[in-house]
């Protein structure tokens, strides 16, 4: 199953998944572990609505991801021949993002990653290992924040993984936060609105 590309309204500060996987240079382990398992909300303890649910509120509730891999997590083939692995996500439209929540798989999760958007490097990040969550049956999200970038595509470059060497990178789920406009944006908008209102009022008085 492939997720159809979509363009949707995204509320400021909301959480949303990429619409589709644009490319994946290291492939999938099997039919139960395809790459879209990390963008289809599978395995999450509580769900969210793309572009509607508030990112910060949702993450404050500590949503976790199951360690059961089948139909829930992406796994690359064992010992993928290409390094680094690069997965490019299509957000389904052009959005401004400033954070990513990642539920990093507990045994073969990614470690040192770089994110790139349409305008270049978003940032380099160390993603934690959640290996200790094997016994609990689920693992939490890690949130990384960065300078806002307006982009349609996000490339995730896997420079290293937590498991030994390069056996089988894996991610449970990831999603992004849309940017809340700066107060200055609101102020300028209100300024324009006031100016228009003033002109309308003057016209009204003249009539
Ligand atoms: Ca998942």
Boltz pocket constraint, residues with backbone or C-beta under 6 A from the ligand:
constraints:
  - pocket:
      binder: B
      contacts: [[A, 37], [A, 38], [A, 39], [A, 40], [A, 41], [A, 42], [A, 43], [A, 44], [A, 71], [A, 72], [A, 73], [A, 171], [A, 172], [A, 173]]
      max_distance: 6.0
